[in-house]
Amino acid sequence: MNNTYIGSICEGTPGNFTCSTITKSNQHKRVEIYAFIDPLCAECWGLEPVIKRLHIEYGQYFTFRYLITLKKRDLDNPKQLYKMAEHWNKVAQLTGMFSDSDVWFESPPCASNIALAIKAAEFQGRAAGLRFLRRIREQIFICKKSFHRYDEFIDVAKMAKLNIEEFVSDMISKRPEKALLCDKRFSYEMEIEDFPTLVFFNTDTDEEGIKIPGRYNYDIYVQVLTEMLGETPIPQSPPSLEKFVKKHPFIATKELATIYNLSEQSIRCKMKKLKLKQIVEEVPLKFGSFWRYIN
């Protein structure tokens, strides 16, 4: 089987960490999607509804991986802090994915520590890494956590149901730093300049991937996936709302509206029925709202 070099990445399991090249090869899932994000990027957070729907409808056709790269920020510059806060507010209004911009004036988040914690969580597997990424972004964008204290990361690790002992061991090691450097190197090789950027590869061909910088409507990503597959993919239906919120216990109205292809008004009516059954509770915010599953 012929493999074509496309970049490098670091991954591993406790006690077995490697930094290796990425090649395209014939696999069951014919498309690979790499999402380059900054954990403090409001546009990346705003893309969550689209990514969730893509996973639900077409996840059988692709593998998906987040790669972490940090933008340069001058946190000692009041003008830049104001611009960051203004941008967060603008994106929140556009996307319905709330972000509390007051954090930039109260205690700006520590991007480097956050990125290292995300990489540490990934050592417990892709699913664990995704849970941790979701939870830590909720804490940043909604709860205004800045993550200057070590115990804040432990709290998120517990929320994400990680093995705390392994997480602590990885956090104090050099492994997350090495993994983050590999993400940075891959970002450089792929000439990533904007966040988010999604790169689609077809594992069955030697053709170059398709790079999509920025945030677009859902149909654009489906169009690119279709082009990469060379055929029209068949979408799967989403689960019932009750099953979905049980699996995703804190979810935005906008995410649900996107996933179920309904208006926000329609999805709110359906969620209020679950609220009457005491299955969920609503969390109203300045821009949009979230729903919390009641255990």
N, C-alpha and C positions, 0 to 999 in steps of 0.2 A: 504494500500500500504506500503511495507517495504522500509525504507530508510536506506542507509548505510553511516556512517560518513566518509568523506574523508579529511576534513580540515576546515579551517575557513577563513572568508573574511569580509571586511567592505564595506558597501555601504549605500546609502540613498539618500534622496532628501532634499532640504533646510528645516531645522526645524525638520527633522526626520532622524537621523543618527543612524545606528545600526552596531554592530560587531557581526557576527553570524557564526554558523557552516555551512559547505557545505555538502549536502547529495546528493546521486544519487537517482533519482526517475524516474518513467515513464513519459516522456514528448513527445511532438510531434517530436522534433528533438532528435534523439537517441544518438548522440555523443556530448560531451562537450570537447572543446579544451581550455586549459589554456597555454598562452604563457608568460613565465617568461623572462623579458628583463631588461637590464640596458639602460637608455636613451642615454648614451654616448658610448654604445657598437657598434662598427663598424660592427661586425658580425650580430648583431640584425638588423641594418639598411640594411645590405646586403641581409637579408631574406625577405624584403618587396615584391619583385617581386613574390616570391613563395606564400606568404600569400595572396596576391591579387588574384592570379590565383585560389588558393584553394577556396577562397570565391566565385568567379564568377562561377566556374564550379560545386562546390559541397556544396555551402553555404546552400542549402536546407536541408542538412543532419546534420548540426552541429551548435552549438552556440560557440562563440569565445570570449575570454576575455584576455586582457593583464594584467599582474601583474608586479609591479615595484619593483626591488631589486637593490641595489647599490653595485658595487664592491668597495673594499678598494683601494684607490689611495693616494699616497704621492706626492702632488703637489709641495712640496718644494724640491723634489729630481730631479735634472736635468736629471739624467740617466733614471728615469722612464718616464719623459715627452718625452724624445727622443724615448724610446721604444713605447710609446703610439702613437706618430706621425708616426713612422715607420710601426706600425701595421695598422693604418688607411690607409696609402698609399698602403700597400700590399692587404688589403681587398678590397679597391676601385678598384684596378686593376683586382682582381679576379671576383668581382661581378658586376662591371659596375655601382655601386651605389657610386657616388662621395662623398668624405669627405675631406675637406680642413684641413690638419694636421697642418697648420701654427697656428691655434688657440691655440695649446698647448704651443707654444713659446711666443705668443703675450699676451694672457689673457685666461688661462685655464678655461673651463666652470665650473660653480658652480653646481655640481651634485645634492646636497641636495635641493637647491632652485628649480631646474628644476623638480625634482621628486614631490615636494610638489605642484607645480603649475599643474602638470599633474593630480594629485589626486583631486585638487580643481575643475578642468574642468570636471572631471567625475561625479561630483554631478549634472550636468545639463543633464545627460543622457549618455547612451553608445555612441550614434552617435556623440554627442558634444565632448565627451572625445577622440574619435578616430580622429576627425578633429583636435583637439588641439594637440594631440600627433604627428600627421603627420606634422603639421605646425611648431611645436617647433623643431622637428628633422631636418626639412629643414633649419631652421635658425641656428642650431648648426653645422650641417655637411657641408652645402653649403655656408652659409653667415658668418660663424665664430663668431656667437653671443655667448657670455660667460654667459649672464644672471646674472650679478652682480647687475643690476639696476632693480627696481620694474617696471618702465615704459616699459621695454622690454617685460615683461610678458603681460602687457595690450595690447601692439601692437599685440602679437600673438593671444590673446583672440579675438581681433577685426578681425584678419584674419580668425579665426575659427568660426566667427559669433556667439560668445557666448553672453549671457546676461552679460554685463560688471559689472553692479551693483552687481549681484549675485556672479560673479567671485571674485570681490574685497572683498566682505563680507566673502566669504569662505577662501580666501587667508590669511586674517588676523585672522582667527579663528583657533582653535586647530583641527578642523575636518580633514584637509588633513594629519596632522601628525598622527592622530589616524588611518586613512585609510592606510597610508604607513606602519605603524607598523603591521597592519593586513596582508598586502601583505608580509611583511618580515616574519611574523610568519608562514604563509602558505608555503612560500618558505622553511623555516626550516623543517616543517612537511613533505614536499615532498622531502626533501634531495636534493635540487637544488644546484649544484656546478658550473655549466657552463652556459654561456649565448650565444645565446638564448637556452632555453629548452622548448619544447612543450610537454604537457602531455595530452593524449587522454583518455577519459572515456566513456564507454558505459552506458547510463542511464538505460538500460533495464536489466542489470546483476549486480551481486555483485562481479564480478571479478575486480582485480586490474587494474589500468590504465596502459597505455604504455607510458614510458618516453623517449623522444628523445633529448638528449643533443647535442648542436652544430648545424651547418647549413649543410643541405643535399640537394640533387637534388629533384625536385618536385615529381618525381615518388615515392620516399620513403614515403612521407607523404600520397600520394594517396593509397599506399600499406597498410599503417597502418590504414587509414580510412576504407578501404575495410575489413581488418581483424576485426576491431571493429564492423562494421555493420553486418558481417557474410554473406555478399552478395556483388556483384559488383555494385557500385553506377553508376547512369547514369549522365554523365556530361551535364551541360547546356552550350550553346554557348555564347560567349561574345557578348556584344552589338557592334554596328558599332563604328569605331574609333572616329568619330565625337561626338557621344553620350558619349563615355567613357571620352574623354578629357574635355568635358563640365562639367561632374560630378567630374572629377579629374583634376583640372586646372593646376597643376604643376606635371609633371610625367616624369620619366626617360625613355630613349630609351630602356634600359635593361628591365624595368618593362613591357613596351608594347610588346617587343619581347617575353618575357616569357608568358604573358597573351594570346597573339594571336598565340603562338607556331610557331614563324617565326624567321628567322635570323635577326640580328640587321640591316644588309644591306637592307633586304626586308622591314622592318618596317620603316626605314628612308626614303625609296622611297615613301611609302604611306603617311608619315607625311609631306614630302616636297610638296605633292599635296595639303594637307590642308594648308600648309604655303602659297602656291600660291593663295589660296582662301582667304587669310588673316584670317584664323580661328585660327592658332597657330603661335608662333614664337619660333625659336630654341635658346636654351641657351647652347652654347658649353662650356665644362669644361675640366680640365686637363685629367681626366679619365672619358670617356663617355660624354653624353649630356642629357639635359632635354628639355622638351617642355612646353611652357606656353600658356594656352588658352587665346585668346584675346576676352574680353567681347564685 
